[in-house]
Amino acid sequence: MKKENTVAILTILIGLILLIAVILSYSNHFHNEFHFDDVHTIVGNPYIRDLKNWKRFFTDATTFSSLPANQSYRPLLPLTFAFDYWLGGNYEPFYFHLSSFLFYLVQLILMYFFFLKIFDLAYKHKWNTYLALFAVGWYGLHAAHAETINYISARSDSLSTILVIMAFILYIFSPTARKWYLYLIPMIMGTLVKPSAIMFAPLLFLYILFFEQGVFLPGIYRKGNHKGNHKGNHKSTHKSTHKDTLKANLKGFFKTLIITLPVFVTGIALYAFQDVMTPPTFLPSTSPLFNYLISQPFVFLHYVRTFLLPTTLSADTDWVALQSIFDYRFFIGAAFVIGLLIIAFLASRQRKTLPIAFGILWFFLALLPSSSIVPFSEVMNDHRIFFPFVGLMISVCWGIGLLVFSYEKAITSRRLVRGSLLLAGVLILFAHAYGTRQRNKVWRTEESLWYDITIKSPKNGRGLMNYGCCLMSKGEYRKALSYFERALVYCPYYSYLFINLAIAKSALGRAPAEVEADFRKALVYGASYHGSYFFYAAWLVQQKRNREAVALLIKSLQLSPSCMEARYLLMDIYSSEHRWNEVLALARETLKIDSHDQKAIAYLKTGGGQPLSPSLPTPLPPDP
């Protein structure tokens, strides 16, 4: 009993040390700025400014983002943002980061119990507790996860992952939740944050198949533990054993299928429901599916390399889709994927190595939503590995554990060996803690982040453009223009880029005809993007061409009704032309989106008169 108490106290102590280590590692990130999709899902999204909009999040997916192409049905995500906004009373990044980080800490605690259960089911060992703690500590401090935790909109990855882990915890530890399918609740909630949570269904199938039914797929033809006494009957006994093994495994397979059928049905129904609720304007990518698919095997290799050595982290890479299967990277990636699947196959043949197989298959299944038949604009992203790395951590740490267990005598009897092993573990954790703090510094401001991207991903046209935007916001227009022109080499048909080129040239006093030519190109290449019309209109106002500007602003609002800047500029124009009815109508419409909008309230108070400071063209916020 004393020994058990000692182990329990030591476990709690190590757990607290790891928790403090994670908190200290992220202590310098709480005031980091908004980035990427934060621009249109948080800062530019008026719906999150009032918690009273919570019902609209569930009924109208256009409340998710001010960009129509990014409006998908994920109602719980903007609801959490609205809560953070309410908590801080404004767009204070601290409260948004605090929520994301607290969710992260909860995930780590749940992961400890999940990991320990899996390890114990495979092979009960007195060191499993410490192995599970190490796995959770490594995951919690892993430098690659700084890309997700710093990026507030990537809460979709972290929160959906937490809910998948929570679903497993309910299924494993609560007979009541298992009996009444209460573990489906976290899965449903996770899917309403990000569709990738649907992968809980196949993951649960594997868990039951491997650890509860004892079916070690695909090793159903594993050797039977039998001994033939005579050569004559050995063959018949061998055949009989294989037949019995196959029969038992098929029975376990179908039993698992029946158990998880409600989970799969729920997942399919959720996916169909989200598809119906997602606006037709949603456009994840225009990339060719074939090119995207053949690129993914090499991306998988990159992700595993990042797991082992995260030294090339970039918030926005310059990777592009492969153009042919004859590219050497396709063959390297395909060979790597096949190699991992072979390891999973071999590991599935013994109960002791099942966590290795389970972890590898988790890695692939968790990547399917972003690395399969639905292409995304970016071939790869480091924040996508947050969910898959749960499985990879199980696989790698259990492999390390089995190696350590095999040298148990040497470790327990020789202090030097034990000390070396402990030192190696501490060094891994310390290295990641240091890397995390460094990545937090990179994410501190828009300028520091995009500058890092220009260094890590020098062929990324978006990165070059967005760093130019940061320079332009400081008034360094000439230097910004040089970055825009460099970006043009890699993105010759990029509407955002032409908008910024026009703004920079206008600020530098270039001829109006040259500036307008860039604005017109932005309209050609970004006809479905509301910003192409808004920024052109803002420039036209400067040129005293209000009538043309009004038509463009109306088009901008047709594409994105929640673009408040376009509303403000249009109200200013109407007011300056004494079109009081139009001002008041637009102000009332604006208050339906944001009931606290000060500009709309001010216009209503004055009856549409006294035009407020007109909006002028400003550097375009970094492209999400």
DRENKOL-505112 format. One record per residue (C-alpha): residue number from 1; residue in one letter; x, y, z. Coordinates in steps of 0.02 Angstrom, whole numbers, padded with zeros to 5 digits. Layout:
# residues N
[NUM A [X Y Z]]
...
//
This chain:
# residues 624
[1 M [00000 00000 00000]]
[2 K [00143 00117 00039]]
[3 K [00220 00082 -00130]]
[4 E [00057 00124 -00218]]
[5 N [00045 00287 -00122]]
[6 T [00223 00331 -00169]]
[7 V [00187 00299 -00353]]
[8 A [00028 00404 -00344]]
[9 I [00118 00549 -00259]]
[10 L [00262 00539 -00384]]
[11 T [00138 00536 -00529]]
[12 I [00049 00692 -00466]]
[13 L [00215 00780 -00435]]
[14 I [00282 00742 -00610]]
[15 G [00114 00791 -00684]]
[16 L [00118 00959 -00595]]
[17 I [00298 00990 -00650]]
[18 L [00249 00955 -00832]]
[19 L [00095 01066 -00816]]
[20 I [00201 01209 -00748]]
[21 A [00327 01179 -00888]]
[22 V [00191 01197 -01020]]
[23 I [00124 01355 -00937]]
[24 L [00299 01432 -00930]]
[25 S [00333 01384 -01110]]
[26 Y [00178 01478 -01168]]
[27 S [00188 01620 -01043]]
[28 N [00255 01738 -01177]]
[29 H [00114 01710 -01302]]
[30 F [-00042 01781 -01217]]
[31 H [-00029 01954 -01297]]
[32 N [00016 01896 -01472]]
[33 E [-00083 01980 -01610]]
[34 F [-00221 01911 -01722]]
[35 H [-00160 01827 -01882]]
[36 F [-00221 01745 -02044]]
[37 D [-00403 01692 -02034]]
[38 D [-00421 01792 -01873]]
[39 V [-00442 01943 -01987]]
[40 H [-00608 01885 -02059]]
[41 T [-00672 01762 -01926]]
[42 I [-00637 01873 -01776]]
[43 V [-00577 02052 -01804]]
[44 G [-00681 02083 -01960]]
[45 N [-00830 01979 -01903]]
[46 P [-00961 02093 -01823]]
[47 Y [-01069 01946 -01767]]
[48 I [-00950 01892 -01629]]
[49 R [-00966 02062 -01545]]
[50 D [-01130 02013 -01464]]
[51 L [-01165 01849 -01374]]
[52 K [-01348 01873 -01418]]
[53 N [-01302 01813 -01593]]
[54 W [-01273 01637 -01526]]
[55 K [-01432 01570 -01609]]
[56 R [-01379 01643 -01776]]
[57 F [-01215 01546 -01769]]
[58 F [-01318 01386 -01774]]
[59 T [-01440 01440 -01909]]
[60 D [-01337 01551 -02025]]
[61 A [-01162 01500 -02078]]
[62 T [-01129 01672 -02153]]
[63 T [-01099 01730 -01973]]
[64 F [-00941 01625 -01970]]
[65 S [-00837 01744 -02075]]
[66 S [-00844 01908 -02169]]
[67 L [-00768 01819 -02320]]
[68 P [-00900 01722 -02419]]
[69 A [-00771 01596 -02483]]
[70 N [-00728 01551 -02303]]
[71 Q [-00904 01538 -02233]]
[72 S [-00925 01359 -02172]]
[73 Y [-01041 01286 -02042]]
[74 R [-00943 01279 -01879]]
[75 P [-01062 01364 -01756]]
[76 L [-00973 01321 -01593]]
[77 L [-00812 01407 -01649]]
[78 P [-00882 01584 -01670]]
[79 L [-00981 01555 -01510]]
[80 T [-00816 01533 -01414]]
[81 F [-00748 01690 -01499]]
[82 A [-00903 01787 -01450]]
[83 F [-00877 01732 -01270]]
[84 D [-00695 01791 -01275]]
[85 Y [-00749 01958 -01348]]
[86 W [-00880 01976 -01210]]
[87 L [-00753 01929 -01077]]
[88 G [-00628 02060 -01133]]
[89 G [-00755 02189 -01188]]
[90 N [-00662 02211 -01352]]
[91 Y [-00536 02129 -01468]]
[92 E [-00410 02099 -01329]]
[93 P [-00301 01952 -01387]]
[94 F [-00263 01901 -01207]]
[95 Y [-00437 01830 -01176]]
[96 F [-00439 01737 -01342]]
[97 H [-00269 01660 -01306]]
[98 L [-00319 01620 -01128]]
[99 S [-00470 01518 -01184]]
[100 S [-00369 01422 -01313]]
[101 F [-00233 01385 -01187]]
[102 L [-00352 01326 -01052]]
[103 F [-00431 01208 -01178]]
[104 Y [-00256 01144 -01215]]
[105 L [-00219 01108 -01032]]
[106 V [-00382 01011 -01016]]
[107 Q [-00335 00909 -01170]]
[108 L [-00166 00863 -01095]]
[109 I [-00246 00801 -00934]]
[110 L [-00371 00695 -01031]]
[111 M [-00234 00628 -01143]]
[112 Y [-00139 00559 -00993]]
[113 F [-00283 00444 -00944]]
[114 F [-00313 00397 -01126]]
[115 F [-00130 00355 -01158]]
[116 L [-00112 00257 -00997]]
[117 K [-00266 00153 -01037]]
[118 I [-00201 00107 -01209]]
[119 F [-00029 00063 -01141]]
[120 D [-00103 -00044 -01003]]
[121 L [-00218 -00135 -01123]]
[122 A [-00069 -00181 -01231]]
[123 Y [00054 -00229 -01095]]
[124 K [00036 -00196 -00910]]
[125 H [00201 -00128 -00843]]
[126 K [00245 -00030 -00687]]
[127 W [00326 00106 -00792]]
[128 N [00173 00138 -00902]]
[129 T [00122 00283 -00790]]
[130 Y [00287 00373 -00818]]
[131 L [00284 00332 -01004]]
[132 A [00110 00409 -01019]]
[133 L [00169 00564 -00925]]
[134 F [00319 00581 -01040]]
[135 A [00208 00562 -01195]]
[136 V [00089 00697 -01132]]
[137 G [00234 00811 -01084]]
[138 W [00315 00789 -01254]]
[139 Y [00150 00827 -01341]]
[140 G [00114 00976 -01229]]
[141 L [00285 01054 -01256]]
[142 H [00306 01003 -01439]]
[143 A [00367 01156 -01534]]
[144 A [00256 01117 -01684]]
[145 H [00100 01143 -01578]]
[146 A [00148 01325 -01552]]
[147 E [00083 01350 -01730]]
[148 T [-00090 01296 -01672]]
[149 I [-00096 01373 -01498]]
[150 N [-00035 01545 -01558]]
[151 Y [-00154 01547 -01704]]
[152 I [-00322 01589 -01626]]
[153 S [-00428 01531 -01773]]
[154 A [-00338 01363 -01763]]
[155 R [-00440 01335 -01605]]
[156 S [-00544 01236 -01728]]
[157 D [-00403 01107 -01729]]
[158 S [-00368 01108 -01543]]
[159 L [-00548 01112 -01480]]
[160 S [-00608 00976 -01599]]
[161 T [-00460 00868 -01545]]
[162 I [-00503 00892 -01361]]
[163 L [-00681 00838 -01394]]
[164 V [-00624 00681 -01486]]
[165 I [-00514 00635 -01336]]
[166 M [-00660 00673 -01220]]
[167 A [-00771 00555 -01321]]
[168 F [-00643 00418 -01297]]
[169 I [-00632 00453 -01110]]
[170 L [-00821 00438 -01092]]
[171 Y [-00826 00278 -01194]]
[172 I [-00681 00197 -01099]]
[173 F [-00716 00249 -00920]]
[174 S [-00905 00272 -00908]]
[175 P [-01019 00120 -00929]]
[176 T [-01169 00237 -00924]]
[177 A [-01099 00342 -01067]]
[178 R [-01063 00184 -01166]]
[179 K [-01236 00111 -01135]]
[180 W [-01331 00268 -01183]]
[181 Y [-01209 00329 -01318]]
[182 L [-01171 00486 -01218]]
[183 Y [-00995 00484 -01290]]
[184 L [-01073 00542 -01453]]
[185 I [-01105 00713 -01375]]
[186 P [-00921 00768 -01379]]
[187 M [-00906 00699 -01555]]
[188 I [-01057 00801 -01612]]
[189 M [-00990 00956 -01525]]
[190 G [-00818 00929 -01602]]
[191 T [-00894 00916 -01776]]
[192 L [-00983 01082 -01747]]
[193 V [-00809 01154 -01718]]
[194 K [-00722 01066 -01862]]
[195 P [-00781 00920 -01971]]
[196 S [-00621 00822 -01936]]
[197 A [-00699 00766 -01771]]
[198 I [-00804 00646 -01874]]
[199 M [-00648 00538 -01883]]
[200 F [-00690 00483 -01706]]
[201 A [-00799 00350 -01788]]
[202 P [-00660 00253 -01877]]
[203 L [-00541 00284 -01732]]
[204 L [-00665 00208 -01609]]
[205 F [-00688 00063 -01729]]
[206 L [-00501 00029 -01724]]
[207 Y [-00494 00046 -01535]]
[208 I [-00633 -00082 -01508]]
[209 L [-00566 -00196 -01643]]
[210 F [-00390 -00199 -01573]]
[211 F [-00408 -00180 -01386]]
[212 E [-00580 -00249 -01346]]
[213 Q [-00617 -00381 -01477]]
[214 G [-00438 -00438 -01496]]
[215 V [-00445 -00434 -01685]]
[216 F [-00273 -00384 -01743]]
[217 L [-00307 -00324 -01920]]
[218 P [-00240 -00350 -02047]]
[219 G [-00150 -00495 -01963]]
[220 I [-00301 -00610 -01959]]
[221 Y [-00196 -00752 -02027]]
[222 R [-00074 -00745 -01883]]
[223 K [00001 -00910 -01826]]
[224 G [-00099 -01011 -01702]]
[225 N [-00016 -01060 -01540]]
[226 H [-00022 -01246 -01565]]
[227 K [00097 -01393 -01564]]
[228 G [00076 -01546 -01674]]
[229 N [00127 -01711 -01593]]
[230 H [00136 -01804 -01757]]
[231 K [00188 -01753 -01930]]
[232 G [00033 -01833 -02002]]
[233 N [-00094 -01724 -01916]]
[234 H [00007 -01564 -01911]]
[235 K [-00063 -01498 -02075]]
[236 S [-00244 -01531 -02029]]
[237 T [-00217 -01451 -01858]]
[238 H [-00134 -01301 -01942]]
[239 K [-00281 -01282 -02062]]
[240 S [-00406 -01299 -01922]]
[241 T [-00316 -01167 -01819]]
[242 H [-00314 -01043 -01963]]
[243 K [-00497 -01077 -01997]]
[244 D [-00542 -01048 -01814]]
[245 T [-00435 -00890 -01808]]
[246 L [-00517 -00821 -01964]]
[247 K [-00690 -00862 -01898]]
[248 A [-00654 -00780 -01729]]
[249 N [-00583 -00625 -01810]]
[250 L [-00727 -00606 -01931]]
[251 K [-00846 -00623 -01784]]
[252 G [-00749 -00488 -01690]]
[253 F [-00748 -00377 -01844]]
[254 F [-00937 -00384 -01869]]
[255 K [-00968 -00362 -01684]]
[256 T [-00860 -00205 -01686]]
[257 L [-00954 -00145 -01838]]
[258 I [-01121 -00166 -01751]]
[259 I [-01058 -00075 -01594]]
[260 T [-00993 00073 -01694]]
[261 L [-01132 00079 -01823]]
[262 P [-01227 00218 -01729]]
[263 V [-01065 00318 -01723]]
[264 F [-01038 00303 -01911]]
[265 V [-01221 00345 -01946]]
[266 T [-01208 00498 -01834]]
[267 G [-01047 00552 -01920]]
[268 I [-01121 00533 -02094]]
[269 A [-01278 00627 -02041]]
[270 L [-01172 00768 -01967]]
[271 Y [-01068 00781 -02125]]
[272 A [-01226 00790 -02233]]
[273 F [-01303 00918 -02116]]
[274 Q [-01148 01028 -02122]]
[275 D [-01146 01016 -02311]]
[276 V [-01326 01077 -02318]]
[277 M [-01293 01218 -02194]]
[278 T [-01134 01278 -02281]]
[279 P [-01166 01425 -02401]]
[280 P [-01137 01394 -02587]]
[281 T [-01005 01532 -02584]]
[282 F [-00887 01421 -02480]]
[283 L [-00733 01383 -02583]]
[284 P [-00592 01291 -02491]]
[285 S [-00479 01288 -02644]]
[286 T [-00466 01297 -02831]]
[287 S [-00320 01175 -02834]]
[288 P [-00338 01023 -02949]]
[289 L [-00384 00870 -02845]]
[290 F [-00262 00753 -02932]]
[291 N [-00112 00866 -02902]]
[292 Y [-00164 00891 -02722]]
[293 L [-00180 00704 -02692]]
[294 I [-00013 00654 -02766]]
[295 S [00071 00788 -02658]]
[296 Q [00007 00719 -02493]]
[297 P [00123 00567 -02471]]
[298 F [00274 00682 -02468]]
[299 V [00178 00799 -02353]]
[300 F [00152 00652 -02234]]
[301 L [00340 00625 -02234]]
[302 H [00366 00809 -02193]]
[303 Y [00244 00798 -02048]]
[304 V [00335 00649 -01972]]
[305 R [00500 00738 -01997]]
[306 T [00423 00888 -01907]]
[307 F [00371 00774 -01765]]
[308 L [00549 00714 -01743]]
[309 L [00640 00876 -01781]]
[310 P [00531 01034 -01794]]
[311 T [00666 01151 -01857]]
[312 T [00581 01208 -02018]]
[313 L [00418 01274 -01947]]
[314 S [00338 01408 -02055]]
[315 A [00167 01485 -02027]]
[316 D [00139 01490 -02216]]
[317 T [00248 01378 -02322]]
[318 D [00295 01399 -02505]]
[319 W [00256 01217 -02547]]
[320 V [00158 01194 -02708]]
[321 A [00064 01043 -02774]]
[322 L [00162 00915 -02876]]
[323 Q [00126 00920 -03061]]
[324 S [00159 00737 -03100]]
[325 I [00176 00567 -03018]]
[326 F [00347 00557 -03100]]
[327 D [00412 00686 -02977]]
[328 Y [00540 00602 -02864]]
[329 R [00450 00671 -02711]]
[330 F [00296 00569 -02753]]
[331 F [00396 00408 -02753]]
[332 I [00488 00452 -02592]]
[333 G [00323 00497 -02508]]
[334 A [00233 00343 -02572]]
[335 A [00375 00230 -02513]]
[336 F [00368 00312 -02343]]
[337 V [00179 00290 -02326]]
[338 I [00192 00108 -02379]]
[339 G [00333 00082 -02255]]
[340 L [00227 00154 -02113]]
[341 L [00080 00045 -02161]]
[342 I [00192 -00109 -02161]]
[343 I [00250 -00064 -01985]]
[344 A [00068 -00047 -01934]]
[345 F [00029 -00217 -02012]]
[346 L [00171 -00303 -01920]]
[347 A [00129 -00214 -01756]]
[348 S [-00053 -00268 -01770]]
[349 R [-00005 -00452 -01759]]
[350 Q [00039 -00446 -01573]]
[351 R [-00058 -00369 -01431]]
[352 K [00102 -00300 -01355]]
[353 T [00136 -00191 -01507]]
[354 L [-00045 -00140 -01543]]
[355 P [-00022 00042 -01485]]
[356 I [00108 00064 -01624]]
[357 A [-00017 00006 -01755]]
[358 F [-00159 00105 -01677]]
[359 G [-00054 00264 -01670]]
[360 I [00003 00252 -01851]]
[361 L [-00174 00223 -01914]]
[362 W [-00235 00368 -01804]]
[363 F [-00104 00478 -01888]]
[364 F [-00169 00435 -02062]]
[365 L [-00354 00442 -02018]]
[366 A [-00337 00611 -01932]]
[367 L [-00252 00680 -02087]]
[368 L [-00385 00618 -02208]]
[369 P [-00501 00771 -02192]]
[370 S [-00362 00890 -02247]]
[371 S [-00257 00773 -02354]]
[372 S [-00376 00676 -02465]]
[373 I [-00519 00709 -02586]]
[374 V [-00555 00888 -02525]]
[375 P [-00411 00997 -02587]]
[376 F [-00360 01152 -02490]]
[377 S [-00272 01309 -02550]]
[378 E [-00114 01261 -02456]]
[379 V [-00039 01091 -02492]]
[380 M [00016 01078 -02311]]
[381 N [00004 01176 -02150]]
[382 D [00094 01147 -01987]]
[383 H [-00062 01177 -01883]]
[384 R [-00149 01030 -01968]]
[385 I [-00040 00906 -01874]]
[386 F [-00113 00945 -01702]]
[387 F [-00244 00806 -01711]]
[388 P [-00136 00677 -01805]]
[389 F [00009 00699 -01683]]
[390 V [-00096 00622 -01544]]
[391 G [-00083 00456 -01635]]
[392 L [00098 00480 -01683]]
[393 M [00141 00515 -01501]]
[394 I [00056 00353 -01448]]
[395 S [00152 00254 -01578]]
[396 V [00324 00331 -01552]]
[397 C [00318 00335 -01362]]
[398 W [00255 00156 -01349]]
[399 G [00396 00101 -01465]]
[400 I [00519 00190 -01351]]
[401 G [00433 00111 -01201]]
[402 L [00451 -00065 -01267]]
[403 L [00635 -00033 -01299]]
[404 V [00658 00032 -01122]]
[405 F [00561 -00116 -01048]]
[406 S [00678 -00237 -01135]]
[407 Y [00824 -00163 -01037]]
[408 E [00732 -00156 -00872]]
[409 K [00863 -00252 -00774]]
[410 A [01006 -00141 -00833]]
[411 I [00905 00016 -00797]]
[412 T [00853 -00035 -00621]]
[413 S [01024 -00101 -00572]]
[414 R [01140 00028 -00650]]
[415 R [01125 00208 -00595]]
[416 L [01221 00274 -00746]]
[417 V [01099 00195 -00869]]
[418 R [00950 00258 -00770]]
[419 G [01023 00433 -00758]]
[420 S [01064 00437 -00945]]
[421 L [00886 00385 -00988]]
[422 L [00813 00519 -00875]]
[423 L [00930 00650 -00946]]
[424 A [00882 00606 -01125]]
[425 G [00697 00627 -01084]]
[426 V [00726 00794 -00996]]
[427 L [00831 00858 -01143]]
[428 I [00693 00815 -01267]]
[429 L [00565 00909 -01164]]
[430 F [00680 01057 -01132]]
[431 A [00724 01072 -01317]]
[432 H [00540 01080 -01364]]
[433 A [00501 01203 -01224]]
[434 Y [00638 01317 -01290]]
[435 G [00575 01296 -01469]]
[436 T [00398 01339 -01416]]
[437 R [00453 01501 -01333]]
[438 Q [00549 01549 -01490]]
[439 R [00398 01515 -01600]]
[440 N [00290 01619 -01481]]
[441 K [00408 01765 -01514]]
[442 V [00388 01742 -01701]]
[443 W [00198 01749 -01684]]
[444 R [00208 01907 -01577]]
[445 T [00159 02032 -01713]]
[446 E [00104 02029 -01893]]
[447 E [00271 02101 -01944]]
[448 S [00376 01973 -01848]]
[449 L [00270 01829 -01914]]
[450 W [00271 01878 -02097]]
[451 Y [00455 01923 -02093]]
[452 D [00492 01748 -02029]]
[453 I [00388 01678 -02172]]
[454 T [00489 01776 -02301]]
[455 I [00645 01694 -02230]]
[456 K [00577 01517 -02209]]
[457 S [00468 01519 -02366]]
[458 P [00552 01641 -02487]]
[459 K [00447 01582 -02636]]
[460 N [00282 01614 -02547]]
[461 G [00201 01758 -02641]]
[462 R [00070 01782 -02506]]
[463 G [00205 01792 -02373]]
[464 L [00302 01923 -02470]]
[465 M [00144 02023 -02500]]
[466 N [00088 02018 -02320]]
[467 Y [00257 02073 -02255]]
[468 G [00243 02215 -02379]]
[469 C [00073 02257 -02301]]
[470 C [00157 02268 -02131]]
[471 L [00286 02389 -02202]]
[472 M [00151 02490 -02288]]
[473 S [00055 02508 -02125]]
[474 K [00210 02595 -02056]]
[475 G [00219 02712 -02206]]
[476 E [00366 02624 -02289]]
[477 Y [00280 02621 -02458]]
[478 R [00433 02610 -02568]]
[479 K [00502 02461 -02474]]
[480 A [00330 02381 -02472]]
[481 L [00315 02401 -02660]]
[482 S [00477 02304 -02685]]
[483 Y [00403 02157 -02588]]
[484 F [00242 02167 -02689]]
[485 E [00340 02161 -02850]]
[486 R [00438 02010 -02787]]
[487 A [00274 01926 -02743]]
[488 L [00209 01959 -02918]]
[489 V [00336 01834 -02986]]
[490 Y [00253 01692 -02889]]
[491 C [00072 01756 -02891]]
[492 P [00039 01843 -03057]]
[493 Y [-00151 01824 -03044]]
[494 Y [-00175 01867 -02861]]
[495 S [-00314 01996 -02832]]
[496 Y [-00255 02041 -02655]]
[497 L [-00084 02080 -02725]]
[498 F [-00148 02200 -02858]]
[499 I [-00252 02292 -02728]]
[500 N [-00097 02321 -02623]]
[501 L [00006 02369 -02775]]
[502 A [-00124 02501 -02815]]
[503 I [-00128 02567 -02637]]
[504 A [00062 02579 -02627]]
[505 K [00076 02663 -02797]]
[506 S [-00059 02787 -02750]]
[507 A [00032 02831 -02589]]
[508 L [00193 02857 -02688]]
[509 G [00107 02978 -02806]]
[510 R [00105 02868 -02961]]
[511 A [-00008 02917 -03105]]
[512 P [-00194 02883 -03073]]
[513 A [-00204 02782 -03234]]
[514 E [-00068 02663 -03172]]
[515 V [-00152 02645 -03002]]
[516 E [-00323 02615 -03079]]
[517 A [-00251 02482 -03196]]
[518 D [-00200 02379 -03043]]
[519 F [-00371 02401 -02962]]
[520 R [-00453 02341 -03122]]
[521 K [-00340 02188 -03126]]
[522 A [-00394 02151 -02948]]
[523 L [-00575 02152 -03007]]
[524 V [-00533 02032 -03149]]
[525 Y [-00437 01908 -03041]]
[526 G [-00546 01929 -02886]]
[527 A [-00720 01957 -02954]]
[528 S [-00797 01860 -02809]]
[529 Y [-00696 01947 -02674]]
[530 H [-00784 02096 -02593]]
[531 G [-00619 02183 -02550]]
[532 S [-00579 02207 -02735]]
[533 Y [-00731 02321 -02748]]
[534 F [-00713 02406 -02578]]
[535 F [-00532 02464 -02596]]
[536 Y [-00560 02520 -02776]]
[537 A [-00712 02619 -02716]]
[538 A [-00611 02698 -02574]]
[539 W [-00482 02757 -02700]]
[540 L [-00619 02824 -02815]]
[541 V [-00686 02929 -02670]]
[542 Q [-00514 03009 -02656]]
[543 Q [-00525 03047 -02842]]
[544 K [-00695 03132 -02817]]
[545 R [-00782 02995 -02917]]
[546 N [-00917 02954 -02791]]
[547 R [-01047 02892 -02914]]
[548 E [-00932 02753 -02976]]
[549 A [-00883 02714 -02797]]
[550 V [-01065 02688 -02744]]
[551 A [-01092 02553 -02876]]
[552 L [-00934 02461 -02819]]
[553 L [-00982 02473 -02635]]
[554 I [-01155 02403 -02669]]
[555 K [-01073 02257 -02759]]
[556 S [-00952 02234 -02613]]
[557 L [-01097 02223 -02491]]
[558 Q [-01189 02101 -02603]]
[559 L [-01039 01985 -02591]]
[560 S [-01007 02015 -02406]]
[561 P [-01150 02099 -02310]]
[562 S [-01046 02097 -02149]]
[563 C [-00906 02204 -02222]]
[564 M [-00927 02351 -02104]]
[565 E [-00795 02460 -02189]]
[566 A [-00896 02457 -02350]]
[567 R [-01052 02503 -02253]]
[568 Y [-00964 02649 -02168]]
[569 L [-00897 02718 -02330]]
[570 L [-01065 02702 -02418]]
[571 M [-01153 02792 -02274]]
[572 D [-01023 02931 -02284]]
[573 I [-01052 02953 -02470]]
[574 Y [-01241 02953 -02452]]
[575 S [-01229 03081 -02312]]
[576 S [-01113 03195 -02410]]
[577 E [-01240 03193 -02553]]
[578 H [-01386 03226 -02432]]
[579 R [-01467 03058 -02471]]
[580 W [-01538 03046 -02295]]
[581 N [-01658 02902 -02327]]
[582 E [-01519 02792 -02395]]
[583 V [-01407 02834 -02247]]
[584 L [-01542 02791 -02121]]
[585 A [-01592 02631 -02210]]
[586 L [-01411 02573 -02216]]
[587 A [-01383 02621 -02035]]
[588 R [-01535 02519 -01978]]
[589 E [-01478 02372 -02082]]
[590 T [-01305 02386 -02004]]
[591 L [-01377 02380 -01828]]
[592 K [-01460 02214 -01871]]
[593 I [-01284 02145 -01892]]
[594 D [-01205 02236 -01744]]
[595 S [-01330 02317 -01626]]
[596 H [-01189 02415 -01543]]
[597 D [-01112 02489 -01701]]
[598 Q [-01067 02668 -01653]]
[599 K [-01062 02740 -01828]]
[600 A [-01236 02678 -01872]]
[601 I [-01304 02741 -01705]]
[602 A [-01223 02912 -01733]]
[603 Y [-01303 02929 -01905]]
[604 L [-01473 02880 -01838]]
[605 K [-01458 03012 -01701]]
[606 T [-01417 03149 -01828]]
[607 G [-01548 03093 -01952]]
[608 G [-01416 03046 -02079]]
[609 G [-01327 03213 -02080]]
[610 Q [-01156 03273 -02023]]
[611 P [-01048 03149 -02118]]
[612 L [-00919 03069 -02006]]
[613 S [-00736 03052 -02057]]
[614 P [-00742 02968 -02228]]
[615 S [-00651 02804 -02251]]
[616 L [-00492 02816 -02352]]
[617 P [-00392 02673 -02430]]
[618 T [-00279 02587 -02306]]
[619 P [-00160 02442 -02325]]
[620 L [-00256 02282 -02351]]
[621 P [-00250 02168 -02198]]
[622 P [-00143 02014 -02229]]
[623 D [-00230 01888 -02339]]
[624 P [-00308 01748 -02237]]
//
